[in-house]
Amino acid sequence: MGIEKITMPQLGESVTEGTIEKWLVAPGDYVNKYDSIAEVNTDKVNAEVPSSFTGVIKELIGQEGDTLEVGEIICTIEVEGSTSSEAAGPISTEQNAASSAEKAVKVTADGQKARYSPAVLRLSQEHDIDLEQVTGSGKDGRITRKDLQKLIDSGNVPKAGFSAGEAPAGKPVQRTAPQKQQEPVSIPTAAGDIEIPVTGVRKAIAANMVKSLHEAPHAWTMIEVDVTNLVAYRDSIKTEFKQNEGFNLTYFAFFVKAVSQALKEFPQMNSMWAGDKIIQKKAINISIAVATEDALFVPVIKNADEKTIKGIGRQIHELAQKVRTGKLRSEDMQGGTFTVNNTGSFGSVQSMGIINHPQAAILQVESIVKRPVIIDGMIGIRDMVNLCLSLDHRVLDGLVCGRFLQRVKEILENSSKENSSLY
């Protein structure tokens, strides 16, 4: 029998840490290789972590709510016929650091030893917290990251004289200046108020939105589009399409197709700001926003310009299903070059989107509404939609954006059985 370590996996190319939302196993549980053992939340996606081995769960190192860096140990497992990780040979400096952090202990009043998770150690050192003075809310009184965050937010932090578990007796501890933390907003609460912690995907959304607004000078423009012909065309084929294909033919598929076609003709719109240069992307990968009750995900339709309306519609359907069933993968949200947001799905008729950094623009597709329109001196009732474009003025100017929108308008207003093949 041997003890193996299971570490926080890298759930995406830019993911550096993950938060353990829920353990699906407990010490003593037998698991097979690839069985799910924990639900992990990152700034990109929620995912289940599979076991790397077959065996019996020995110890849960990370606690629910702990945020651990990629590669840090989350649990140990007893594996039959395996030698322990410690006997397997030398390990990297990063693994040694994680191992040292994992083995850091404190002695409680009854002489028992309690482990600190690496995330707790790191946070305590950043804020000079004396862990001996902290009461833990975790299992068996264990200190969790949430315990420390609550102290930090309250400002009532018990200060430490030395770095926990690391400083030899009698030797001073060298400290780096603590990183400046954003001061929590003090808002009085009353009976019945509900405090909702900002974690995981919601925290990532907030950070990305603030970054986009602070870095990119946003400009905004809007165009009206007459989609009467498109509405008639789609209504005439939607029932047969659903019977043949098994999913709904939405208006959104037509809009994404029109945008991807126009991006091919105006490649400046498919660009990104990169400090000292602008990168014009070759691939046309359309990011689409899909909302759940408590989060917003932005999966990507890769090479949208090469797909038919049916192909785009199928991808929209499949990506939305993945989001709502919690099966969206990190790679499903990578590589986007331009965002199209279906704000009309919840009744909006005009909005200003925040650019999906580092992309150069985002297009909001609003509700299709019937309005009186003057055509050749006559008033008629037409199906109209507003397309609202937010742009990064460092990358784009009004001229190219206006021409781009005019082209999207032209494609949509000429949608018909003759001009818009589904296949």
N, C-alpha and C positions, 0 to 999 in steps of 0.2 A: 504494500500500500504506500502511496506517496501523496503529498499535498501539492496541488497545482494552483496557480493564481489566475484569476480571470480579471482582465483590465477593462477600463473604459475604452470602447472602440471609437475609431474615427468615422463618424457618420456623415462624411462629406469632405470635399477637398479643402474647405476653408474652416471647418469646424475644429475648435481647439479644446472644448470642454462640453460636458453634458451633466444634466441634473437628474438624479434618480427620483422619478416621480412615484414609483410603486415597485416593491419587490413582489415577484410572483412565486417565490420559493422561500423556505425558511431553513435554518440549520437542521440537518438530519434528513432533509428531503432527498430522494434519489431522482436524478435527472439523466436523460440520455443526451448525447451530443446533439447540438442544434435545437434542443428544447429551449423555449423562451424562459428566461429567469428574471428579467426586470424590464420595466417600462422606463425609457430614458427620454428626456426632453432636451433638445438643443435649440440654438437660435435659428436653425433651418427647418427642423422636422421633429416629430415625435416618432419613436421607434421602439420595438422590442429587441432586447439584447439576447442572443442565443448563447447557450453554454458551449464552450470550446471543448468540453470533455464529457465522458460518461462517468458518473460517480455520485458521491453523496456530498451535499453542500455542508461544508465544515463551519464557516464563519462568514457573516455579512460584514465586510469592512466599512463600506459606505452605507449611510443611513438614508431613509427617504427624506428628500429635501436637500441632501448634500450635492454640491456642484463640484465635480472632479475633472481634472484635466485629462485629456486623451493620454492613455498609457498608465494612468494611476490604477491601483488595485481596487476593485469593487467587492470582491469576495474570494474565498478560497474553497476548493473542492477536493475531496479525498478520492483519489483515482486508484483503482486496483492495478497492480503491475507497473506502476509508474514510480520513478524516483522523484524526490521533492525538487522544487525549483532551485532551492539553495544548493543542492548537490550537483546540479546540471552543468556547472561551469561558471566562468566569469560572466557578468552582465554589464550592461552599459552604465555610464555615469547617471543618466536620467533614471534608470531602473534602480540604481543604488540610492538615489535621492528619494525616490518614491518609497523604497523599502525602509529607509531611515525614518521617513515621516510616518510610515505605517506603524513602526515599532515604538514610536514615542508614547510614553505612558505617564499616568499620574497615580499616586497612591492615595486611596480614599481613607476615611477615618477607621474603617475596619481592616485596613491593611491590604485590601484587594486592589488589583491593578485594573485600570480602565483605559482603553485605547482612545486616542483622538484620531479622527479621520484626517487625511491630508488637507482637505478643504478647510476644516476647523483650524488646523495648525497654521495654514497660510493666512487665514483671515485674522487670527489672533496676533500673529506677528506683524501684519500690516497696520493694525490698530493698537498695538502695544497692550493687549488684553491679558490680564492675569487669569488663566483658566482655573486656578485653584479656587477663585472666588465666584465662579460661575456655576449656577445650578442648572443641570441639564434636564431637558424634557423628553429625551429619547428613552429607548428601552434600557432598563436598569440604571436610570439616571444619566445616560450618556449625553454628552453635549453635542448638539447639532449645529449646523451652519445657521439655521433659523434662530436659534437661541442667541448667537453672537450678533446676527443682523438686527435683532430686536433691541439689544443693548446699544448698538451703534446708532440706530435710529433715534433712541431715546436720549442719547448723550450721556447716559449714566454708565460709563465704561470703567470697570475696575482695572487700573493700570498695573502692568507687570514691571518688575525690576529687571528681569532677565527673559530672554527668548525661551519659550517653553521647551524643555527636553533637549536643549542643544548646548547651552553654555556650561563649560566646566566650572566647578566651584572656585570662587576667588578670582575668576577672570572676567574682566569687563566685556560687555557685548557690544560689538560694532553694529550700529543701526544706520540704515539708509533713511532718508527723509520720507515720511509716509506720503503716499500719493494723495493728491487732493480729491476728496470725495464730494459729490454733489450733496448739498445740504437738503435733508428731507423737508418737504413743505409741511409746516405745522398748521393743520386744519382742525378746529375743534369738532368733536363728535358728540352726538346726543343719543339718547336711548332709541334703539331701533335702527340706528345707522349700521351699515355693514362694511367692514374693511376687507378689501379684496387684494391680496398680495400680488404685486406685479412680477411675474416670473416667466421663464420659458419664452414661448413664441410672442406673447404680448410685450415682453420686455424688449425683444429683438425688433419688433415692429416699431416701438417707440424710439429706440436708438436710431434706427435707419431713417425714420421720418425726420427726426431732429437733424441728423447729419445732412440729409438731402436739402432741407430748407436753409440750413446755415451755410452750406457750401455752394449750392447752385442758385444763381439768380433766376428765379422763376418768372416767366412771362406767360400770358394766357390769351387764347383766341378761340372764337367759336364760329361755326358755320351751320346754316340750316340746310337740310337735305330732304327733298321730296321722294319718299319711298313708296308711293302709292302703287307703282308697278311691281315693286319687290313684294309688298304685302299680298297683292293679288296672286302673284306667281307662287309664293310659298304656300298660301292657303289652298291653292289648287292641287298641290302635290304632297302636302304633309301627311295625310292619312295613308296614302299608298306607300310613301317612304317609310313610315313607322312599321307598316306591315312587312315590308321587304327587309328592312335593315335592323329592326328591333330597338331603335332609339329615336327620340324626337329630332326633327329637323328644326333647329331654332334659327331665329333671325341672326343671332350672334355669329353663327358660322359664316354667313354672307358678309358680315362686317369685317371679320378677321381676314377673310379671303381678299376683300377689297383693299384692306390696309396692307397686307403682305405684297399684293401686286403693285400698289403705289410705292412702297418702300424700295422695290426693285428698280423703279423708274427714278426715284429720288433717294439715292443711297446716303446722302448727307444726313437724312433723318435717322438712319440706322447707325449712329455714331455714339462714341463715349468720350468724355473728357478725361485726359490722363496727365494733368499737370502742365507739362511743357509740350504736349502734343494732343491732337485729336485722333482717335482710332476709329476708322470707318470699318465696320464689321462686314465681312463677306456673307456669313450665314444670316438668314432672316429668321430669328427665333422669337416668336411672339409670347410674351408673358401674359397670362390671364389671371385675374384675381378671383379666388374662390373663398367665400366666407363660411365659417361655422359659427356656432353660437358665441364663442369666446375668442376666436382668433381669425386671422386672415392669412391665407396661403397664396403663393403666386407661382403655380406650376407653369411649365414652358412647353409650347408647341414647337418642336424643332423643325427647321426648314419648311416653314409654313407656305412659302411661295411655291414649293414643289408639290403641294398637296391639293387635291380637289376639294370642293365644298363638302362633299360627303366625308372625305378623309379628315378634314378639319373638324367637322361635326362629331365624328367618332372620337377624336382625341379630346375634344372638350368634354364629351360625355364620360369617357374613361377617367380623365384626370379629376373631374368633379366627384366621381364615385370613389376614387382613391382617397381624396380629401375627407369625404364624409364617413368613410369606413376606417380611417386612420391608417391606411396602407400606402400613403404617399411617401416616396423615398427621397432622399436628399438629392440624388441625381435628377429627379423629375423637376427640380426647381433651379437647376443650374443652366447657365448659358444664354439667358434671355437678353435680347438686344433692343426690344421695343415693347411697351406694355399697352394692352387694350383692356379697358375696364368696363364691364357691363353694368354701369350704375342705373340704367333704365330698368333693370330687373326688380328694383324695389321702388320704382315710381319717380325717380329723380328726373327732372327736365333740364337742369342746368347745374353744373358743378365744376370745381377746380381741383383736379387731382394733384397730389404731391408726387413728383417724379421718382421713379424707382431707381435710386442711385446704384450704379454710375451711368445709367442710360440717359439719353438726351431728351426724351419726351415720353408723355403718357397721354393716350387718347381715351376720353370718357364717352361711351355710347349711351345716350339718354333714352328716355321712354319714347316710343312711337305714339304720337297723339294726333287726333283728327282736328284740323284747324281750317278756318276759311282763308283761302289764298286767292289773290288776284292774278289771273292768267289772261293775257290778251284783253284786258279791260273787263273781264268777267270774273265774278266771284264763284269759286268752287270749293268743295270740301275735299281736302287732301290729307294723306297720311304723312306727317312731318316728324323729323327727328333732329335734335341738336347734337352735333359732334363737338366736344370741348377739348382743346389741346393745351396742355401745359408743357412748356419747353424750357430747356436750359439755355439761357441767352449767351452763355460763353461759347456754346457749340453751334447754335442755330439762330437765324434771324427771321424777321417777319416775312420776307419775300419767299424763301424756300418753303416755309411752313404754310403760307397761303397757297402756293402752287400745289403742294402736297395735298392739302385739304380739298382743293378744287378737283384734283384727280380722283380722290376717294369719292367725292360727291358725284362726279361723272359716272364712275363705275356703278355706284349704287342706284342712281336714277335711271340707268339703262339696263338694270337687271330684268331679265325676262327669260322665257323658255328658250328663245333663239340666242340670246347673248350670254346666258349664265348656265353652263353645263354643270350638273351636279357631279358627274363622273369624269 
